[in-house]
Amino acid sequence: MAHSIPTYVPEGYLRHFMPAPGPLQSLLSAQAEQFFIVPVEQMYPLFPQALPPARSTAHSCVYLTSGSARMSIGPDAYTIGPHEALLVRAGQVYSFGPGDVNTGYVCHFHDDFLVSSESRETSMVFSFLHSWGSPVISLGPDNGLFAGQVLGRLRAEYQLHQLRHPELVRAYLLALLHELHRAYATNEPASLSTAAVITNRFKQLLASSLATTHRVSDYADQLHITPNHLSKCVRSVTGKAPARWIEESIVLEAKVLLFQTAWSVGEVALAVGIPDASYFSRLFKKHVGVTPLTFRKRIELS
C-alpha cells in the first residue's frame, strides 16, 4: 500500500519543535496556515537544533536585512545575505540548522490566501512560485529597501490585527510578490539555454513522479528526448547525472517520511516507490551513511 508524502501545517510544525513558542504563540492557530509573518531574529533562536527534512503545504519566503541564512531545499544548499530572499515553494522539501545570526522576515502564505472575493488574481500570476528554478532572489539595496518596508508594514498589521483585515494584508502581500517577481525575472537569463529548460522540466517531473518513476529512460520519454541527451543536459547544468538526482530525491523523500510519520521502513520504501525494503535500506545507507532505522532513532534522540 503506497502512501502520499505528508506535509506540515505551521501549527503542527511549531508545536512539534517549539513546545513553548512564547512570542510566536499566535502562530499556533489554523489561520497561520493561510498567512503569517515574523521577524527571523524572533523565530530562528527558537530552533536550537538542526531540523530534519520536512515539507510545507504553503510557500515561505525568508528575506534578510542583515546577516546570513542557510537552508537546504531539495538536495541543494543555499545561503543568502542582506537584500536577498530565499523562497521555499509549497511542496518542496526543506531543512535548516541553528546558528545563523540575522535580521529580516519570514513570510508564509498559502495559494488560497492570494484569491479574494473581488479579485481572481492568484499565485499563478507569479510564475516564480511554481518554477523549479533558483530559489534565491537578489533585490539589491534600493529594491530591497522597498521590500523591507512592505514586509515591515505587513508585520505591523499582522501583529496588531492578525487576519481581521485580510484584504489589506493581501494587498501588501501582492505588492511584495510583484516586487519579487520583477527581481526574479531580472535575475534570470534573458533566455534559458535548452539544457537549463530541460533540466528544470526534469526536476519538476521528478518531484511529481518520484513514487512511480525511477528510470532515466522514462523521464526522457516524457520529455521526448533520448536518455543520453537528458543525461548530457542535466550533467551540464547541475554537475550530477539524472540517476544521481533520482536516488538523492528518493532518499530525501524517505527522510521526510521517517521524520514526519511512524510508518515502518517497509511502508516508507513503498511510499517512495521501492517494493524491496532491503534494497531501499541499502540505497538509504549508501547516501546517508546509516540505516533508515538508525536515522529515525537519531531524530528521536535529538
N, C-alpha and C positions, 0 to 999 in steps of 0.2 A: 504494500500500500504506500503510494507516494504522498508526501506532504508538501504543502506550499511553504516557502520560506517566510517565517513570521517577521513582523515588524513591531517596533516600539512606538507607542504614542508617548508624548513628553511626560504625562502623569505617571505612567508605569516606569519609565526610564529614571525619572528623578527619585521616585520612591525606592527604587532598587539600589541606586548609588548614593543618594543623599537622604538618609532617613530623617535628618533634621536640617532642612534646607534654609531655615531662618528667613533671611530677606527675600528668598525666592518662593516662599510659601504660596504666593498667588499663582504660581505655575502648576500647582497640584490641583488642576481643575480641568474639566472637559473642554473649556474654551481655549486652553493652551494649545490644543491640537490644531485649532484654526489659526491662531496667531499668538506670538509673544515676542517681546524684545527685552534684552537685559544687557547691562554692561559686562564685557568679558572679564573685567577685573573683579566683578562680583561672582561670576559663575566659575571661572577656571580654578580658583583656590579651593573650591568645594569638592574637587575631584583629586583626592590625594594619591591615587594610584592609576596606572595605565588601564585603559578600558579595552576589553576585547572587542573584536569587530561586532558592530550592530547595524541595524537598518531602520531608517525612519520612514514614516508614512507621508512626510511633507518635506518641503525644501528648507534648508538652513543656509544663512549667509553670515560669515564672520568678516567684519570689517574692522581694520586696525587704524588707530590714530597714533600709536607708538608701540615700540617693542616688536615682538615676532610671535608667530603661532605656527605650530607644526600639526599636521593631520595626515593620516593615510586615507585615501579614497580609492576603493578597489585595491588593486595590487600596487598602486603608486603612492609615493610620499611627497608631500608638498610643504613648503614653508612660505609664509607671506610676511610682509613688513608694513610700515606706515603707508596709507593711501592705497592699500590693496585689499581686495575682497576675495574670500575663498568660498566657493559655492558647493554645497552638497545637495545634489538633486534628489528628489523623492525616489526612494527605492534603491539608492546607491548604498553600498556597504562602506562604513567609515569606522575609524578608531583614532584615539589620540591619547597622549600621555601627559603626566603632570610636569611642572617645572617652567612652563613658559611665563614670561613676565611681559605684560602688555596692557594697553587700554584700547577701548573700542566698543563694539557692539556685536551681540549675537542676535540675529533676527530670524525667526522661524515662522513659516507661513504655509498654509495648505492651498492647493489649487482652487478648492471650493471657495475660499475666502476672497479670491480675486473676482468673483462673479457677484454683482449686485442686482437688486431688483430693477434698477433703472438702466443699467448698462450690461451688455452681454460681453464686454471685454474680458477675456480670460487669459490665463497664463500662456495659451498657445500663441498669443501675440509675441511673447518673449521667447524666441527660439532657443536662446541660450539656456533656458530652464530644462529643455528636453534634449539638448545636444550632448553627445559624449566627447566633446572637445575639452580643452583645458578648463579646469575649474577656477583658475586664478584670473582675476580681472584687475588690471592695473589702471587706476584712475588719475594718478598724478596729483600734485599739490592743489591745483585750482579746482578741478572737478571733485577731488577728494574732500576739499573743504565743504563744498556744497552737499555732497553725500553725507558727510558727518553732521551737517546742520539738519538735514532731513531726518536722519536717524535720531539725533538729539530731540527733535520735535516729536517724533514717534514715541520715543522713550518717555517723554514728559506726559504725553496724552495717555499712554498705556498705564503709567504709574499712577496717575490721578483717577482715571475712569475705566481702566480695563477695556472691555469692548462694548461699553454702553453707547458709544457713538461710532459704530462700525464704518459708516460712510466716510467719516473724517480720517480714521485710521487707514482705510482702504485708499483714500486719495493720496495720503503721504506715501504709502507703500508703492502705489503705482508710479508716483514721481521718482522714487528711488529706483524702481525696476527699469524705467525708461532710461535713467542715467547709466545704470549698469549695462543695459542692452547696447547703448551707444558706445560705451567704452569697450565692451566685448567685441563689437563689430570692428572698432578701430584697431584693437589688438590683433585680431585675426588677419592673416594674409588676405590680400585682395581676392585672390582665388587659390583655394587649396589645391595642392598637387593631386593628381589622380591617386597616387599611393596613399595620401592622407585621407582622401574621401573614402577609399575602400577600407582603410584601417578603422575609421570611425564607424562605418556601417558594420564591419565585423564585430567591433566592440558592442554595438547596440544589439546585434543578433545574439551575441554570446550571452549578454545579460538576460535576454528574454527566452533563450532556448537551451540554457545550460543543463536543465534537468533531463532533457531528452536528446540532446545533440552533442556528441563528444568527438566527432571525427572532422578533421580539417576539410576533407573532401565534401562533406555535407554542407559546411559553411560556404565553400567555394561554389557549390551548385546553386545555393540560394542567391549568391552574388553574381552568378552567370559568368564565372571566370574559372580558370584551371587552378587546382591546388597549388601548383608551382608558382603561378602568378600571385596568388593570395599570400603565399609564404614570403615571396620577394618584397611585396608591398609592406606587409606588417613588420618584417625584419628591418626594412629601410627606415621606417618611421619610429619604431619603438625599440629596436635593438634586440627584440625577442621573437622567436618563432611562434606562429599561431598555436602549435601544440603546447608550447610552454604557457601561453596565455590561458588555454583551456584548462590545463592542470592547476595553475595557480588560482583560477576562478573557482574551480571545484573545491579546492582546499579552503578558500576564503568563505564560500557559502557554508561549508561544513563547520568552520569556526563559529559562524553566526548561530547555527543550529545547536552546536554543543554548548554555546553560551546562553542562548535565549530559550531553550527547551530542555525537557527532561527525557527526550527521546533516547532510545538505545542507539548504540553505534550502528547496528543493522538498519534501524529506521532512518538515521541520518544518511547512511550510504544510499538507501533507496531514494531519499529526497533529492540527492544530488545526481541521481541517475546511474548509480553503480549497484547492481544487484548482488555482487560478490563482496561481502563485508571484509573478508580477508584482504582482497586486493585493495579495497578502499583504505584499510588501515595501513597497508604498505605505502600507498601513494601519499597518505597524510604524513606519515613519518618521514618519507623522503623529502618533503618540503618544509616540515615544521621541526623535525628532529626528535619528536616524541610521538607516542601513540595518541589516538583520539581520547582514550580514557585518561591518560596522564595529563593531556591538555585540559580536560574538564576539571580534573582534581586540582590543578594549579589555579584555575579560575576560582574554584570554591574556597581554596585556602587563602586566596588574596582578598 
